[in-house]
Amino acid sequence: MAIEPKISINGILHDKSDAKISVYDHGLLYGDGVFEGMRSYSRRVFRLKRHIDRLYESAKAIWLEIPISRVEMMREVNRCLEANSHLEDAYIRLIVTRGAGSLGLDPRKTTHPQIIIITDSITLYPDEFYRHGLSIVTAGTIRNHPQALNPRIKSLNYLNNVLAKIEAIKAGCLEAVMMNHLGHVAECTGDNLFIVRRGTLHTPSIDSGILGGITREVVIELARGLGLDVVERTMDRHDLYTADECFLTGTAAELIPVVECDGRAIGSGTPGPITLDLLERFQHLVRQPHPEDEDALNSEPVGSTPSAT
Ligand SMILES: *Cc1c(COP(=O)(O)O)cnc(C)c1O
């Protein structure tokens, strides 16, 4: 039988079956909160500081004050990971909700944010798709309008992405690509998108209304380091249909080839050479230590980490 993960709520570890929060929590009632998805490889969280920075940026954008410092949050994540030492490689979900309140929207009536850390495993797409590639469709549901809820915020409000995911499933696919409010390509439901055209990588720019993915950033850096050109720009469906190669990036997905879009084969209809090369290099990179994370963790003396209760 699988070992039950230990889940951290406000710095206190609980068994999975006992890890509970209030039904009055505004994270549940209104999707009022923010989150991060991270991965650890050989017990080290990949780009921990970048994830924590993005979490605090998302929180700032929604006027949510997280009651502990960034370094404390980094240590809390590591502490939870250590309590789950059965996980050699883990998927980590870090959630900060607005907290329990009244049944109205008013966030002043909430008590205090709930900080939840779940370490577990995740399989977003079965293994065979990493070898043979995914078929995707374009969704009718668009990504959030940036003037309504900026897609750069990793908020708990993912209903439009869920709707696009259902569209994909109804079409017999595992993933859908979402357009922005202008009809340009944005991203998939939980992954950023790249194409390869004549040896150059193209990906929708941040102002296309996408979540600024950390995997996306890492892959851009990796590709440029190999001497490949990477262009961040406005992209249309036509760019997808006529690409030589296509792939998606995200913490959960890592890097996965796409071989068909809306019934059109992409390139040869099999994962392309640049995609496969980047995938292999990415898998190597994630197991390397990162000085930025080490420095951040050592930047403040270890005190008694205050819990947020
Ligand atoms: C989290 C997420 C991604 C991927 O971001 P990473 O930092 O690479 O994990 C892409 N798109 C959406 C909508 C996301 O929520």
The ligand as a Gaussian input file, in Angstrom:
#p B3LYP/6-31G(d) Opt

LIG

0 1
 C        1.530000      26.754000     -13.628000
 C        1.105000      27.013000     -15.029000
 C        1.981000      26.902000     -16.124000
 C        3.366000      26.363000     -16.012000
 O        4.198000      27.129000     -15.198000
 P        5.500000      26.484000     -14.557000
 O        6.056000      27.569000     -13.725000
 O        6.390000      26.082000     -15.671000
 O        5.041000      25.303000     -13.767000
 C        1.509000      27.298000     -17.376000
 N        0.254000      27.716000     -17.545000
 C       -0.627000      27.794000     -16.537000
 C       -1.998000      28.278000     -16.809000
 C       -0.228000      27.443000     -15.254000
 O       -1.095000      27.511000     -14.258000

